[in-house]
């Protein structure tokens, strides 16, 4: 049960991800969360650094899709200008958002990575489907109340797993 909460890798930001290593590992698809993973919560705009990172994914012959629990307007206003397919109101970690994302990417769970800032949604959801999962630190502390509740639970789980030696990284929370 606890293994569902353990990411394959923890990094501080998406920019710390070694895209060359992912590609050598056979990764062809990237499923990423939006809020506090790519941009601050409710930011509708990209920045030059993020646009460059997304281009590097394409340069590595990988495709990307955004899977978000947020509403369609929020996700589409960010993703459409960038030409990125998306799944909104995903209800991660339950339901079938990852299955829908795989159809958009034309990949399988074996050659796709899930990137997100929340253990309870992104990492648990990705692990349930057998993806390589990357847990990144949230970009901002500004969050809605449901995420604040998740963060409280997440801190408890992280502390327990860290104490048991399952999280070999620097202190995160």
C-alpha angles and dihedrals in degrees: 000000000000092000088073088069096050115093121214088235139005121210132166097238141000087255090067091063112111101224091186090059091047091052092048087051087059098256112158100162137051122201109190136180117232114211115068090353103068100009140357115286111282094006106140095190135079124215133221094261093053093044089052091049091051089050090051088056089055091045087057088056093249128131126220134210129182117227112189137168088215127103124279095252093053095048098038094049088058102036104040097062088053093047092240120146115230147190115214131193084023097166092215129221092026131052126031107298092125092051090052090048092052090053090052091049097040089226138113132237089259093062100035132081127209117215124190148136099234127075094198097053114018101030099037090046093047093046092049088059095045099250128150100253130207119196115202130187115261113262095222139022090223107105141147121257096260090057091046089056090049090050091054091052090042092056091053093049093044092050092051094047092045091051090051091050097249094120106055095178133100116282108290109178 
